[in-house]
Structures are given as C-alpha cells and as structure tokens.
Amino acid sequence: MYTVVGAIKSRAFRVMWMLEEMGLEYAHIDAGPRSDEAKKYNPSGKIPALVDGDEVLTDSVAIMTYLGDKHGQLTAPAGTPARARQDAMTFWLIDEFDAILWAAAKHSFVFPEDRRVPEIKDSLKAEFARSADLLAERLEGPFLMGDQMTHADILACHCLNWSIGAGFPRLNDKLADWAKGLRDRDAFKAAQAKVAS
Ligand SMILES: N[C@@H](CCC(=O)N[C@@H](CS)C(=O)NCC(=O)O)C(=O)O
C-alpha cells in the first residue's frame, strides 16, 4: 500500500486525489511543510512524498507521473506524441500556474518578513489571470487533453483551488465550470473526506 506524506492543504492533495481516481488504497501522514515528520521522508522538509515499499519519492508531479505510468491510468503512454503534448501542458502549468502561486506564497508567508515584497502580488495576480484565460481558450474537450482525464487536470484544478484560497481574482467562467466538474467528482470528494476522517 502507498503512503502519502503531506498536509491536505499542500501539493500532497494532488497525489491523494490521483490515488482516489485510480481506486488505489493509501495511508496518509498529515505532515506539515518543513516539519520533523516531513524531514523523515525528504531532508529538505518539502511535501509531498510518496512511500512505495522501500522507495520514497518526492515532488507531486514526479509522483503523479510515476503512478500514471506504473498503473497505466490518467496519462497518455510514455513515448507517444500524445504524451509529449500532455507533458508540455504539465510543464506549462508548472511555469505559469504553480510557479506564480508559489511566488505569491513566498511573498505572503514563506519568506522571512524582511525578505517579502508584497507589491509583487498584483503583478502575479494579473499574470495568473492572463494564463487562466489562455488555458480556457485551449480547453476544447471535457478535460485539458481532450476526452480523457489526465494528471494535468489534477494539477491545473489544484492550482485554481489554491489561487482561490490565496485571494486571487475570480476565474473566467469557462475555466470555473471545468473546475467545478472536477471538484464534483467522487474521487476529489473522497480525498477530502479521507483527510477529514
Ligand atoms: N515542486 C514540488 C514543490 C513542493 C513544495 O514546495 N511543497 C511545499 C508545500 S505545498 C513545501 O513543502 N514548502 C516548504 C519549503 O519550501 O520549504 C512539488 O510539486 O511537490
């Protein structure tokens, strides 16, 4: 059985949601970022980590990619053009969504107070909104990559949820509808319920 290390209000939720989508059992360790518990699995204290037998894997996207490839779900097969397009989407989301939100978090509470530059947040919010509009324009199917859900949907939806929690402006309607459809999924709700229990 897998064990996910990391608090629900962190990128660990991506991994939990993915495991729920795949119908796989997992244990959860509710460790905060930089906590002693987190450092047992990743010396940097970053979460999430995934324990798979004797292996400890880190980075939410690396873990989702690993799980998708291993179980042949929520991903296009490696070595196909469809996979290259999915990877391009994933890396774009890291650059334009995750990195923007992470920069905003750094300047809100991660950095020591004397290194924060709160003024940067307006430009990050504008940049995020621009990227959200671009993503909405590219959204053609029920999912980001078309008819099939992939871990890119999990990554993007998690970032959108994060943006709401961080007080970023409301999304455009098309993206908001797509995100609502994902949040309505049983697997999303099960991951949330698992943490609450
Ligand atoms: N790229 C990594 C980022 C991991 C990360 O920065 N996680 C945050 C919590 S969501 C953390 O542990 N921050 C503590 C730190 O950066 O020291 C991933 O996707 O897993």
The ligand as an ORCA input file, in Angstrom:
! r2SCAN-3c Opt
* xyz 0 1
  N       7.678     21.021     -6.866
  C       7.375     20.495     -5.573
  C       7.164     21.620     -4.582
  C       6.998     21.084     -3.171
  C       6.785     22.220     -2.182
  O       7.407     23.294     -2.257
  N       5.864     21.981     -1.238
  C       5.583     22.995     -0.231
  C       4.218     22.748      0.398
  S       2.919     22.693     -0.813
  C       6.629     22.886      0.846
  O       6.894     21.820      1.319
  N       7.238     24.025      1.203
  C       8.234     24.090      2.220
  C       9.522     24.655      1.689
  O       9.599     25.032      0.513
  O      10.475     24.715      2.457
  C       6.137     19.595     -5.657
  O       5.318     19.788     -6.561
  O       5.993     18.659     -4.839
*
